[in-house]
Amino acid sequence: MLTIDLAVLLAVIVFLLWRRRVQARSRLDTGMTMAVVLVFGVLIAPTAFGHWILGTVGEVAQGISDAGSP
């Protein structure tokens, strides 16, 4: 029996959408891409990888805000 994680499937879809040639896109196409990425983010957020991404982005944001203050 073959099983696939929904987050992995959405990661593949996001990767394929990201690799497409840059062309004029319709609003529907842009909206669908945003929806897929949002659902992917919701699915990956509670995982250890999601927590690692959150921590990394938080450290980068903290470093940027510290660099701007005297």
C-alpha positions in Angstrom: 0.0 0.0 0.0 1.4 3.4 -1.0 0.8 6.4 1.2 1.8 10.0 0.7 1.8 12.8 3.1 -0.3 15.8 2.0 2.4 18.2 3.0 4.9 16.4 0.8 2.4 16.5 -2.1 1.8 20.2 -1.7 5.5 20.8 -1.4 5.9 19.2 -4.8 3.1 21.3 -6.3 4.6 24.5 -4.8 8.0 23.5 -6.3 6.5 22.9 -9.7 4.6 26.1 -9.6 7.7 28.0 -8.6 9.8 26.5 -11.4 7.3 27.6 -14.1 8.3 30.2 -16.6 7.4 33.7 -15.7 4.4 34.6 -17.9 1.4 36.8 -17.5 -0.9 35.0 -15.0 -4.5 35.3 -14.4 -6.0 36.3 -11.1 -7.4 32.8 -10.7 -3.9 31.3 -11.2 -2.4 33.6 -8.7 -5.2 33.0 -6.2 -4.8 29.2 -6.5 -1.0 29.5 -6.0 -1.5 31.5 -2.9 -4.1 29.1 -1.6 -1.8 26.1 -2.1 1.1 27.8 -0.4 -1.2 28.8 2.5 -2.5 25.3 3.0 1.1 24.0 2.8 2.2 26.4 5.5 -0.7 25.4 7.8 0.2 21.7 7.3 3.9 22.1 8.0 3.6 24.6 10.9 3.1 22.1 13.7 6.1 19.9 12.6 9.7 20.1 13.9 10.7 21.5 10.5 8.0 24.2 10.8 9.3 25.2 14.2 12.9 25.3 12.9 11.7 27.6 10.1 9.9 29.8 12.6 13.0 30.0 14.8 15.3 30.8 11.9 13.0 33.6 10.5 12.6 35.0 14.0 16.4 35.2 14.5 16.8 36.9 11.1 14.1 39.4 11.9 15.7 40.0 15.4 19.1 40.6 13.8 17.6 43.0 11.3 15.8 45.0 13.9 18.9 45.0 16.2 21.0 46.3 13.3 18.7 49.2 12.7 18.8 50.5 16.3 21.7 52.5 17.7 
